[in-house]
Amino acid sequence: MSLPENYSEAGIASYYAHKYQGRLTANGERFDMYAITAAHKTLPFDTRVRVFNVNNGRSVVVRINDRGPFIEGRIIDLSYSAFAHIADHEQGLADVVLEIL
């Protein structure tokens, strides 16, 4: 997949954690909820993405290693630790902008 220069995407981020810990991701790695990784529906594996929380200005750079999210309206599923960098887990969701690095 070839991405246009300055690719960005806006939408809702969620996170996944305990239920998936140790399971295989779509690229064959074991999911580690403490790693700084994410799932995206179409971005190539190993793509580095800056995830910017538009409500608080915090951001994190993640590596895509899985597919998802599979809930309508969400654009990225962050690992537990990655989500903690940009939002409180109790919120569960965050309004974000993705930027390919």
OpenMM code with the backbone's topology and positions (N, CA, C; nanometers):
from openmm import Vec3, app, unit

residues = "MET SER LEU PRO GLU ASN TYR SER GLU ALA GLY ILE ALA SER TYR TYR ALA HIS LYS TYR GLN GLY ARG LEU THR ALA ASN GLY GLU ARG PHE ASP MET TYR ALA ILE THR ALA ALA HIS LYS THR LEU PRO PHE ASP THR ARG VAL ARG VAL PHE ASN VAL ASN ASN GLY ARG SER VAL VAL VAL ARG ILE ASN ASP ARG GLY PRO PHE ILE GLU GLY ARG ILE ILE ASP LEU SER TYR SER ALA PHE ALA HIS ILE ALA ASP HIS GLU GLN GLY LEU ALA ASP VAL VAL LEU GLU ILE LEU".split()
positions = [
    Vec3(0.0851, -0.1180, 0.0000),
    Vec3(0.0000, 0.0000, 0.0000),
    Vec3(0.0891, 0.1235, 0.0000),
    Vec3(0.0654, 0.2110, -0.0922),
    Vec3(0.1419, 0.3339, -0.0986),
    Vec3(0.0566, 0.4477, -0.0442),
    Vec3(0.1124, 0.5199, 0.0497),
    Vec3(0.0392, 0.6285, 0.1150),
    Vec3(0.0804, 0.7617, 0.0572),
    Vec3(-0.0167, 0.8519, 0.0412),
    Vec3(0.0196, 0.9850, -0.0072),
    Vec3(0.1058, 1.0578, 0.0960),
    Vec3(0.1900, 1.1466, 0.0452),
    Vec3(0.2715, 1.2273, 0.1353),
    Vec3(0.1788, 1.3078, 0.2257),
    Vec3(0.2181, 1.3277, 0.3510),
    Vec3(0.1402, 1.4017, 0.4500),
    Vec3(0.0064, 1.3360, 0.4825),
    Vec3(0.0001, 1.2035, 0.4750),
    Vec3(-0.1211, 1.1287, 0.5083),
    Vec3(-0.1600, 1.1554, 0.6532),
    Vec3(-0.2861, 1.1810, 0.6759),
    Vec3(-0.3376, 1.1904, 0.8126),
    Vec3(-0.4808, 1.1400, 0.8131),
    Vec3(-0.5280, 1.1065, 0.9313),
    Vec3(-0.6612, 1.0515, 0.9475),
    Vec3(-0.7123, 1.0954, 1.0844),
    Vec3(-0.8375, 1.1362, 1.0921),
    Vec3(-0.8967, 1.1791, 1.2185),
    Vec3(-1.0109, 1.0859, 1.2546),
    Vec3(-1.0257, 1.0606, 1.3848),
    Vec3(-1.1340, 0.9744, 1.4299),
    Vec3(-1.1174, 0.9368, 1.5756),
    Vec3(-1.1686, 0.8199, 1.6096),
    Vec3(-1.1697, 0.7762, 1.7495),
    Vec3(-1.0721, 0.6609, 1.7691),
    Vec3(-0.9927, 0.6720, 1.8759),
    Vec3(-0.9016, 0.5651, 1.9160),
    Vec3(-0.9594, 0.4943, 2.0372),
    Vec3(-0.9336, 0.3653, 2.0438),
    Vec3(-0.9677, 0.2851, 2.1603),
    Vec3(-0.8412, 0.2078, 2.1984),
    Vec3(-0.8539, 0.1214, 2.2991),
    Vec3(-0.7378, 0.0400, 2.3353),
    Vec3(-0.7806, -0.1038, 2.3604),
    Vec3(-0.6823, -0.1932, 2.3538),
    Vec3(-0.7070, -0.3324, 2.3899),
    Vec3(-0.5960, -0.3787, 2.4823),
    Vec3(-0.6283, -0.4772, 2.5675),
    Vec3(-0.5358, -0.5102, 2.6758),
    Vec3(-0.5437, -0.6573, 2.7177),
    Vec3(-0.5802, -0.6793, 2.8416),
    Vec3(-0.5702, -0.8083, 2.9099),
    Vec3(-0.6253, -0.9272, 2.8313),
    Vec3(-0.7417, -0.9135, 2.7738),
    Vec3(-0.8063, -1.0234, 2.7013),
    Vec3(-0.7192, -1.0752, 2.5868),
    Vec3(-0.6372, -0.9877, 2.5287),
    Vec3(-0.5568, -1.0230, 2.4122),
    Vec3(-0.4098, -1.0487, 2.4446),
    Vec3(-0.3711, -1.0280, 2.5691),
    Vec3(-0.2310, -1.0435, 2.6094),
    Vec3(-0.1792, -1.1819, 2.5705),
    Vec3(-0.0693, -1.1836, 2.4949),
    Vec3(-0.0056, -1.3079, 2.4549),
    Vec3(-0.0619, -1.3731, 2.3298),
    Vec3(-0.1755, -1.3261, 2.2819),
    Vec3(-0.2317, -1.3824, 2.1586),
    Vec3(-0.1512, -1.3328, 2.0391),
    Vec3(-0.1605, -1.4065, 1.9292),
    Vec3(-0.0900, -1.3649, 1.8083),
    Vec3(-0.1609, -1.2459, 1.7442),
    Vec3(-0.0809, -1.1483, 1.7028),
    Vec3(-0.1337, -1.0355, 1.6261),
    Vec3(-0.1386, -1.0754, 1.4792),
    Vec3(-0.1955, -0.9908, 1.3973),
    Vec3(-0.2093, -1.0207, 1.2546),
    Vec3(-0.0751, -1.0367, 1.1838),
    Vec3(0.0311, -0.9754, 1.2376),
    Vec3(0.1616, -0.9911, 1.1725),
    Vec3(0.2427, -1.1068, 1.2315),
    Vec3(0.1821, -1.1832, 1.3249),
    Vec3(0.2474, -1.3013, 1.3802),
    Vec3(0.3195, -1.2802, 1.5115),
    Vec3(0.3266, -1.1568, 1.5605),
    Vec3(0.3884, -1.1307, 1.6912),
    Vec3(0.2898, -1.1654, 1.8022),
    Vec3(0.3412, -1.1849, 1.9211),
    Vec3(0.2560, -1.1998, 2.0379),
    Vec3(0.2175, -1.0593, 2.0841),
    Vec3(0.0884, -1.0394, 2.1122),
    Vec3(0.0435, -0.9093, 2.1603),
    Vec3(0.0987, -0.8857, 2.3003),
    Vec3(0.1545, -0.7674, 2.3199),
    Vec3(0.2061, -0.7245, 2.4495),
    Vec3(0.1396, -0.5923, 2.4826),
    Vec3(0.0498, -0.5956, 2.5793),
    Vec3(-0.0254, -0.4748, 2.6131),
    Vec3(0.0637, -0.3642, 2.6686),
    Vec3(0.1874, -0.3978, 2.7061),
    Vec3(0.2805, -0.2974, 2.7594),
    Vec3(0.3743, -0.2418, 2.6519),
    Vec3(0.3666, -0.2956, 2.5309),
    Vec3(0.4450, -0.2417, 2.4193),
    Vec3(0.3708, -0.1209, 2.3617),
    Vec3(0.4401, -0.0419, 2.2861),
    Vec3(0.3792, 0.0778, 2.2250),
    Vec3(0.3457, 0.0435, 2.0801),
    Vec3(0.2345, -0.0283, 2.0650),
    Vec3(0.1919, -0.0762, 1.9337),
    Vec3(0.0444, -0.0454, 1.9125),
    Vec3(-0.0034, -0.0768, 1.7906),
    Vec3(-0.1427, -0.0476, 1.7590),
    Vec3(-0.1932, -0.1361, 1.6459),
    Vec3(-0.3255, -0.1399, 1.6359),
    Vec3(-0.3934, -0.2085, 1.5261),
    Vec3(-0.4613, -0.1047, 1.4384),
    Vec3(-0.4472, -0.1222, 1.3072),
    Vec3(-0.5124, -0.0354, 1.2102),
    Vec3(-0.5673, -0.1242, 1.0997),
    Vec3(-0.6772, -0.0826, 1.0396),
    Vec3(-0.7430, -0.1667, 0.9390),
    Vec3(-0.6602, -0.1867, 0.8124),
    Vec3(-0.5878, -0.0836, 0.7689),
    Vec3(-0.5230, -0.0927, 0.6374),
    Vec3(-0.3763, -0.0521, 0.6318),
    Vec3(-0.3257, 0.0225, 0.7264),
    Vec3(-0.1866, 0.0672, 0.7184),
    Vec3(-0.0920, -0.0527, 0.7201),
    Vec3(0.0157, -0.0475, 0.6441),
    Vec3(0.1107, -0.1594, 0.6407),
    Vec3(0.1720, -0.1857, 0.7784),
    Vec3(0.1998, -0.3136, 0.8047),
    Vec3(0.2676, -0.3488, 0.9293),
    Vec3(0.4012, -0.2754, 0.9375),
    Vec3(0.4407, -0.2423, 1.0589),
    Vec3(0.5643, -0.1699, 1.0915),
    Vec3(0.5604, -0.0220, 1.0561),
    Vec3(0.4461, 0.0287, 1.0078),
    Vec3(0.4320, 0.1723, 0.9868),
    Vec3(0.4344, 0.2409, 1.1235),
    Vec3(0.5102, 0.3483, 1.1330),
    Vec3(0.5136, 0.4274, 1.2569),
    Vec3(0.4161, 0.5428, 1.2410),
    Vec3(0.3312, 0.5587, 1.3426),
    Vec3(0.2230, 0.6556, 1.3374),
    Vec3(0.2241, 0.7395, 1.4652),
    Vec3(0.2166, 0.8714, 1.4493),
    Vec3(0.1968, 0.9576, 1.5658),
    Vec3(0.0462, 0.9683, 1.5874),
    Vec3(0.0029, 0.9394, 1.7102),
    Vec3(-0.1382, 0.9478, 1.7476),
    Vec3(-0.1507, 1.0674, 1.8412),
    Vec3(-0.2238, 1.1684, 1.7963),
    Vec3(-0.2361, 1.2960, 1.8676),
    Vec3(-0.3772, 1.3076, 1.9248),
    Vec3(-0.3879, 1.3216, 2.0568),
    Vec3(-0.5171, 1.3413, 2.1230),
    Vec3(-0.5551, 1.4882, 2.1087),
    Vec3(-0.6619, 1.5152, 2.0347),
    Vec3(-0.6997, 1.6535, 2.0057),
    Vec3(-0.7578, 1.7255, 2.1277),
    Vec3(-0.7981, 1.6524, 2.2306),
    Vec3(-0.8581, 1.7156, 2.3489),
    Vec3(-0.7572, 1.7590, 2.4539),
    Vec3(-0.6397, 1.6936, 2.4573),
    Vec3(-0.5428, 1.7321, 2.5609),
    Vec3(-0.4032, 1.7613, 2.5067),
    Vec3(-0.3828, 1.7442, 2.3765),
    Vec3(-0.2542, 1.7768, 2.3148),
    Vec3(-0.1463, 1.6717, 2.3319),
    Vec3(-0.1754, 1.5615, 2.3994),
    Vec3(-0.0746, 1.4573, 2.4198),
    Vec3(-0.0663, 1.3678, 2.2971),
    Vec3(0.0527, 1.3112, 2.2737),
    Vec3(0.0703, 1.2232, 2.1590),
    Vec3(0.1634, 1.1077, 2.1935),
    Vec3(0.1577, 1.0053, 2.1104),
    Vec3(0.2446, 0.8887, 2.1232),
    Vec3(0.2742, 0.8383, 1.9832),
    Vec3(0.3943, 0.7837, 1.9647),
    Vec3(0.4307, 0.7222, 1.8373),
    Vec3(0.4223, 0.5708, 1.8553),
    Vec3(0.3418, 0.5075, 1.7706),
    Vec3(0.3207, 0.3628, 1.7787),
    Vec3(0.3654, 0.2959, 1.6495),
    Vec3(0.3817, 0.1648, 1.6582),
    Vec3(0.4134, 0.0830, 1.5415),
    Vec3(0.2925, -0.0063, 1.5146),
    Vec3(0.2475, -0.0094, 1.3900),
    Vec3(0.1338, -0.0928, 1.3533),
    Vec3(0.1796, -0.2387, 1.3428),
    Vec3(0.1160, -0.3267, 1.4220),
    Vec3(0.1499, -0.4692, 1.4166),
    Vec3(0.0263, -0.5594, 1.4174),
    Vec3(-0.0933, -0.4991, 1.4034),
    Vec3(-0.2153, -0.5781, 1.4107),
    Vec3(-0.3233, -0.5138, 1.3249),
    Vec3(-0.4330, -0.5843, 1.3053),
    Vec3(-0.5478, -0.5344, 1.2303),
    Vec3(-0.6629, -0.5057, 1.3256),
    Vec3(-0.7395, -0.4059, 1.2924),
    Vec3(-0.8524, -0.3621, 1.3731),
    Vec3(-0.8527, -0.2116, 1.3716),
    Vec3(-0.9343, -0.1478, 1.4444),
    Vec3(-1.0426, -0.2020, 1.5272),
    Vec3(-1.1602, -0.2466, 1.4410),
    Vec3(-1.2417, -0.3314, 1.4992),
    Vec3(-1.3541, -0.3874, 1.4261),
    Vec3(-1.4877, -0.3341, 1.4763),
    Vec3(-1.4832, -0.2168, 1.5357),
    Vec3(-1.6046, -0.1483, 1.5808),
    Vec3(-1.6204, -0.0230, 1.4959),
    Vec3(-1.7358, -0.0085, 1.4370),
    Vec3(-1.7617, 0.1034, 1.3470),
    Vec3(-1.7311, 0.2369, 1.4143),
    Vec3(-1.6669, 0.3252, 1.3392),
    Vec3(-1.6372, 0.4593, 1.3871),
    Vec3(-1.5012, 0.4747, 1.4514),
    Vec3(-1.4333, 0.3643, 1.4793),
    Vec3(-1.2996, 0.3719, 1.5394),
    Vec3(-1.1940, 0.3524, 1.4310),
    Vec3(-1.0838, 0.4284, 1.4436),
    Vec3(-0.9816, 0.4215, 1.3389),
    Vec3(-0.8538, 0.3515, 1.3823),
    Vec3(-0.8314, 0.3386, 1.5138),
    Vec3(-0.7098, 0.2739, 1.5618),
    Vec3(-0.7359, 0.2158, 1.7001),
    Vec3(-0.6782, 0.0993, 1.7244),
    Vec3(-0.6788, 0.0358, 1.8565),
    Vec3(-0.5362, 0.0419, 1.9083),
    Vec3(-0.5163, 0.1097, 2.0188),
    Vec3(-0.3833, 0.1216, 2.0782),
    Vec3(-0.3637, 0.0148, 2.1844),
    Vec3(-0.2395, -0.0245, 2.2051),
    Vec3(-0.2109, -0.1116, 2.3183),
    Vec3(-0.2412, -0.0342, 2.4470),
    Vec3(-0.2576, -0.1070, 2.5544),
    Vec3(-0.2872, -0.0478, 2.6856),
    Vec3(-0.1880, 0.0643, 2.7195),
    Vec3(-0.0585, 0.0355, 2.7043),
    Vec3(0.0438, 0.1358, 2.7383),
    Vec3(0.0425, 0.2550, 2.6446),
    Vec3(0.0211, 0.2304, 2.5166),
    Vec3(0.0170, 0.3414, 2.4217),
    Vec3(-0.0996, 0.4345, 2.4540),
    Vec3(-0.2155, 0.3776, 2.4853),
    Vec3(-0.3316, 0.4598, 2.5187),
    Vec3(-0.3044, 0.5434, 2.6439),
    Vec3(-0.2335, 0.4858, 2.7410),
    Vec3(-0.2022, 0.5575, 2.8657),
    Vec3(-0.1197, 0.6833, 2.8396),
    Vec3(-0.0446, 0.6866, 2.7302),
    Vec3(0.0341, 0.8054, 2.6961),
    Vec3(-0.0539, 0.9227, 2.6539),
    Vec3(-0.1725, 0.8945, 2.6024),
    Vec3(-0.2543, 1.0035, 2.5489),
    Vec3(-0.3857, 1.0271, 2.6228),
    Vec3(-0.4301, 0.9296, 2.7047),
    Vec3(-0.5605, 0.9446, 2.7710),
    Vec3(-0.5703, 0.8514, 2.8912),
    Vec3(-0.6710, 0.8758, 2.9718),
    Vec3(-0.7000, 0.7929, 3.0884),
    Vec3(-0.7780, 0.6697, 3.0427),
    Vec3(-0.7387, 0.5526, 3.0909),
    Vec3(-0.8071, 0.4290, 3.0525),
    Vec3(-0.9558, 0.4308, 3.0856),
    Vec3(-0.9925, 0.5021, 3.1894),
    Vec3(-1.1339, 0.5080, 3.2273),
    Vec3(-1.2177, 0.5752, 3.1194),
    Vec3(-1.1559, 0.6627, 3.0402),
    Vec3(-1.2278, 0.7248, 2.9293),
    Vec3(-1.2576, 0.6216, 2.8210),
    Vec3(-1.1623, 0.5326, 2.7968),
    Vec3(-1.1811, 0.4255, 2.7006),
    Vec3(-1.1660, 0.4643, 2.5548),
    Vec3(-1.2011, 0.5861, 2.5205),
    Vec3(-1.1933, 0.6354, 2.3835),
    Vec3(-1.1283, 0.7725, 2.3836),
    Vec3(-1.0699, 0.8080, 2.2703),
    Vec3(-1.0099, 0.9414, 2.2574),
    Vec3(-1.0256, 0.9899, 2.1133),
    Vec3(-1.0534, 1.1172, 2.0968),
    Vec3(-1.0564, 1.1806, 1.9647),
    Vec3(-0.9130, 1.2068, 1.9237),
    Vec3(-0.8719, 1.1517, 1.8099),
    Vec3(-0.7322, 1.1590, 1.7696),
    Vec3(-0.7151, 1.1967, 1.6238),
    Vec3(-0.5928, 1.2369, 1.5928),
    Vec3(-0.5477, 1.2523, 1.4552),
    Vec3(-0.4251, 1.1648, 1.4405),
    Vec3(-0.4205, 1.0858, 1.3326),
    Vec3(-0.3053, 1.0010, 1.3026),
    Vec3(-0.2207, 1.0687, 1.1971),
    Vec3(-0.0901, 1.0597, 1.2166),
    Vec3(0.0042, 1.1137, 1.1190),
    Vec3(0.1117, 1.0077, 1.0936),
    Vec3(0.1321, 0.9714, 0.9693),
    Vec3(0.2345, 0.8750, 0.9327),
    Vec3(0.3708, 0.9405, 0.9438),
    Vec3(0.4657, 0.8722, 1.0050),
    Vec3(0.6022, 0.9253, 1.0179),
    Vec3(0.6926, 0.8649, 0.9125),
] * unit.nanometer
topology = app.Topology()
chain = topology.addChain("A")
for resn in residues:
    res = topology.addResidue(resn, chain)
    for name in ("N", "CA", "C"):
        topology.addAtom(name, app.Element.getBySymbol(name[0]), res)
